[in-house]
Amino acid sequence: MTTNATTPATGTAPAAPGAARLPNGELRRMVAELLTQQPGNAGLTSGAAARLLNRSSGAVLNALETLVARGEAAYMGQPSRAYRANANTPAAAAAAVISTRTTDPATGDATTPPAPVTPKRCPGPKKAPAPALVTAPVRRPNGQLYHPRKLAGSSDVTVLRRLRQNKIPSLLYGPPGTGKTSLVEAAFGDAVTLPGDSDTTVDDIVGGYVPTPGGTYEFAHGPLVTAMREGRAFFIDDFTLIPAPVLAVVYPVMDGRGHITIKTNNWERVDAAPGFYVVGGHNPGVHGAVLSPALASRFRVKIEVTTDYDLATRIGVDPKAVRVAKNLAARHKKGEIGWAPQMRELLAFKDTAAALDPITAAGNLIAAAPEEDQDIVADVVRNTFGAHVTPLTVGEQF
């Protein structure tokens, strides 16, 4: 006689020898609770779960498959054949159980079935309060302070944190050096950053095989997997320089599916833990940066990041350098030139002026401009600092 994973008459899971019969749905709840208790969201096989719960391995496997089918757990695939908790598992572990038992467990005598019970609606996890307004300087991982800026009636740091809480992918765009990376690091102290370029591959994002000291190869997971499993923010700088076929690997975690499949690692499935968030950086003026409609549609919020000239003045940048930057920015907006100093160049001016002198720092502004724009930049710099300003050039021997 074949033993089924569930008893046909009641649908309850059979117990291991010596274990009491469980109410309908209770084993599934117990399995969900066990998954949530695994350290570091580690995987658990059906056999291991059965031993820990002292239940039939077939019944536990059935409960695991049901959880996966209901979207309340994740199957990790080959070769581990293990299961892992996902964002919905805690709710499944806390679900109320309705008893359908018709016998007294102590005596085995038949009892009168209880009146139908209306299941209590599970309220689900309580929504976390909205992130507080951040206006004071925020220390970045490198120790530097980021000064929040006004955005959408709030601050840029606060807006990004609220978008993350609501799982809305965002794209920061603007010229290089305006502070996109600084903003992300200030908003998300746990951010995992991937610098993108035209040579970025799928392996750079999800991982690939690497040699071991023993002469074999093993799979090493990439930064996307790290961010997903640890529930961290994933910042892809210069997102639009990465080839479109490579970027496709990130699409499933940006459009609601919440998981990726790594084909090269035995079709391993990786689920995003709560807190995982995707934010991209885009430099529209950089050669090769292409924001395709397919990519743009996945970033549901797009935020322009420009240079804060008032902040530059407040933190000690020479007002003359700020005036030059504003003049060139206005010309850039009119299409007269293709480059203008941003916050990065203004901070370089400040540091160079402190180390050497303002005239030398002004010459460095000319040297920083692309060759095709240097004549116009030189005219603006010299009109502000003096006609004798020139880029740094090594002269004759002493």
N, C-alpha and C positions, 0 to 999 in steps of 0.2 A: 504494500500500500504506500502510495506517495504522500509525503507530508507537505502540506502547503504552508506558505509563509504566514497566512492568516487563516483563522477558523471560518469556514464558509457561513456558518449559521449566524455568527455575531460580528465578524470582521475584526475581532480583537486579536492581538498578536499572541502566539503561543509562548509560554515561558520556558526558560531553561529548567532542567530538573531541579525541583525544590523552590522555584520562584513562583510567587503568587501571580494570578491572572490580573492583567491590567485593564482599566476602563478603556473604552474606545478612544483612540487618539492620544492616549497618555504616553505610549512608547515613542511616538513621533516627537512629542514635547520633550521627553527625557533625552532623546538623541540630539535634538536641537540645543538643549541646555548643555549637553556634554561638549558639543562643538564650540560653543561660546566660551567654554572654560579652558580651551587649549592655549597654552602660552604662545604669544607671538602669532596668533591665528594659524598655528601649525595644522597640517592635515591629519586626518584620522581614518584608518581603514575600517571596513565594516567588521572585520574579525576583532580588531582591537576594541572597538566600541562595544561589541557583544560581550567580550570578557569583562570590561569595566562595568557594564550594566547587569551582568549575569542574566542575559536574555539569549534567545535563539539567534544565531548568526543570520539565518534566513530572514527572520522578522526584522532584525536591525537593518539589513540590507534593503528590505522593502521600505522601511521608514526613511532611510537615507535617499532612496530613489524618489520617494514621494516628496520629500523636502526640496530636492533639486527641481522636480517637475513643477512645484508650486513657487519656485523662485526664492526659496527660503534657505538654501544652502548651495554650495558650488562643488562640482566634481573637478578634481585636479587632473584627471586623465592619466594616460600611461607615462612612465612605468609605475608610478606610485599607487594608482588605483585608490587614492585617498579622497576624502571629502573635507571641505573647509567651510567655516561660517562666512556669511556675507552680511550685507547691511540689514537684511530682513530676518536673519536667524534669531536675534534677541527677541523680536516680537513673537516668533513661533515658539520660543522657549517659555514665554510668559503666558501663552494662550490658555484660557480656561478649558477644562476637560469636562464633558458631560458623560456621566456614568450611565451605561445601558445594562448593567449587571442585573440578572433576574434570579440569581441564587445567593443565598447567604454564604459569604466566604468562609465563615467559621464552621457551619454545619453542612453546607451543601444542599440545604433544603430550599425548595422553590419559594420565592417571595412574590408579593404582588408588585408588578412593575410600577415604578413611580410615575406620577403624572408627567406629561410632556413638559420639558423645561425649555424656556426660551433662552438661547445662548446669550450671555452678556457680550455686548460689543466691546472688543478690545480697543481701548483708546489709542494704542500705539505709543511710540516714543514721544515724549513731550518735546515740542519744538524749542530749540535753544533760543534764548533772547538775542535780539539783534546786536551785533557788535557795537560797542560804545563809540561815540564820536572821538576821533583822534586828531588833535590839533597841535600838541606839543611835539618837539623833535623826537624822532625814533632812531635808536641806534641800530645800525646795520651789522651783519655778521663780521665785517671787516673793521668795526669799531667807529666808523664815520657816522655822523648824524645826518638823518634825512629830515628835512623840514616839510611837513605836509602842506599841500596846496588845496585851494578851494575847488570843489567839483560837485555839481548836481545838488547844490544846497547843503553839502556836507564837506568832507575832505577826501582827497584821492585815496588815502590809506583806508579810510572807513568804507568807501564805496567798493573797493576791491574785496575787502573782507566780507561785506554783505553779499556781493556776487558769488563769492566762494560758498558761503553758507547756503545759498539758494541754487547751487550747482549750475551757474550760468557762465559758460566759458567767455573770456574777454580777450580782446586784442588791443594792445597798446601800439600806436603808430606815431611816427614823427621822425625828424632828422636824427642821425647818429649824434650821441652826446647830449641829448636833452634830459636824460635821467630815467629812462624806462626801466633799466635794470635796477637802479637805486630804489625806485618806487616799489617794484616787486619784492625786493629784499626787505624793505621796510614793512610792507603789508604782510608778508609771509616769512617769518623767521625760519620756517622749516622747508623753504623752497629747494627743490632739486633743479639745477639749471643745465640745459643742453645748448651749447653754442651751435647754431645751425650754419651750414654753408652748402655749396653745390656738391661737395664730396661726401656729405652725410649719407650713410647707408642705413638700411633696416637694422642691421646688427648693432650700429651705434646707438640705436634707440631701445630695442628690446633685448639685445644681447646676442652672443654667438659662442662658438666653440673656441676654447683656448687650450694650448698645450699644458700638460702637467709635468712635474719633475720625473714621473715614471715613464714618460714617453707616449702617453695616451692623450686623449682630448676630453675635456669636460665642458658642459655648457655654463657660461657665466652670464647671469642676467644683467640687463642694461638699466639705465637711469629711469626709464618709464616704469619698468616692473618694480623697482625700488619705491618709487613714489606711489604707485598703485597699492602695493601691499602694506605700506606704512601709513597710508592715508595722508600723503603730503602734497603740497602744491608742486606742479610740474611746469616750469617756465622754459619755453623754447625760444631762445633769442634768435633774431634773424630767421624767423619761422619761414618766411616766403622765399628764402634762398634755397631751401631744401627741395629736391625734385618731387613733383606731385606723386609719383608712384610710391616713393618712400614714405611720404607723409600719410598715405592711406592707412598705414598701420595704427595711427593714432585716432582715426575717425570713429571707431566703435566706442571709445570712451568719451567722445565729445557729443554724440547724438543720442544718448540715453541708454545704450546697451550695457554700459558699465563693465565690460570685460574685453579682453583681447585673446587671440589664439596665436601661439607661437608655433608655426608650422615646422620650423627646423628643429624644434625640441619635442618631437613626438606629439605634435598638436596640443601642447600644453595650454590649458586655459588659465588665465590670470584674471581674477575679479578685483575690482577697485574697492578698497576699504573706505569706510566713511571718512570724509575729510579730503579725499583726493580731488584735485582741481587742476584744470588746464588753463594756462594763460600764455599768450604768444606776444612776441615783439616783432614789429614790422617797420623797416626803413624804406619808405616809398621812393626816395631819390637814389637809392643804391642800385647800381647796374645788376640786372639779373633777378631783382626782387619782384615776384609776380604773385599778386593776390587774386587767385582764380575765384570764380563764382562759387564753386563747390567748397572751397576753403573758407571764403568769406561768410557763407551761410552757416557754417558751424560755429563761428564766433558770434554769439548772439548780441554782444555789446562791444562796440568799438570806441576807444577813447584816444583822442589826440593828445600827445604830450609835447609841449613846447618849452622853450627856455624861459625861466622866470628871471627876468632882468632885475626886478626889484630885489629879489633874494640875493642875486649876485652882488649887488651893491651893499646889501646889509651884511654879508659875510666877508666884506673887505676887498672886493675886486675894485680896482681903480675905476672911478666914474668915466674917465676918458675911454677906457677899454670897453665899458658897457655902451657908451655912445657909439663907438665904432661898430659894435655888434648889432645894435638896433638899426643903424644906417644900412648896413649890409643886408640885414634881414628884410628890410623894406624893399631893397633892390631885388633880393631873391624872390620875394612875393610877386614883384612885377615881371619877373622872368628875365631881368637884365643879367643876372649871374646865376650860377648853379650851386653856390656855396656861401654860407655865412657862419661865423663863429657861434657855437652853442655853449652850453654850460661847461662842457668838458674843456673847451679851449679857453674859456674865461678863467676857470680854475687853474689851468696851466699857466695863464698869464700871471695870476696872483702869485703862484709859487716861484715862477721864474723871476718876477720883479723882486720878490723877497730875497732870492738867492743871489741875483746879479743886480739889475736895475730896471726901471720901467721902460727905458728906451730899447734896451736889449729885448725885453719881453714884447714890446710892440713890433720889433723886427721879426720876432718869432711868429707873430700872428700872420705876417705876410708869407713867411715860409710854410705855414700850415695850409694855406689855400692851394687848391688845385692849380696846375700851371695855366690853364685857360682863363682862370679868374684872377691871377696874381696882379695884373696891371691895375684893375679896378680896386682890388683890396689895398694895394700899395698906395693909390691915390687917397683913399679914405683914411688910411692909417696916418699918412704923412700930413694930411690936412688937420688932423687932430693932435698928433704928437710932435710934428716938425719935419721939415724937408730932409733932414739928415738921417732919418730912420732907414735902416737896411737890414736884411736878413743876416743871420750869423754866418760869417765867412772867415775861414782860417787865413791869416796873412803871412807875410814873410817871416823868416827866422829873426830872433832877437840877436 
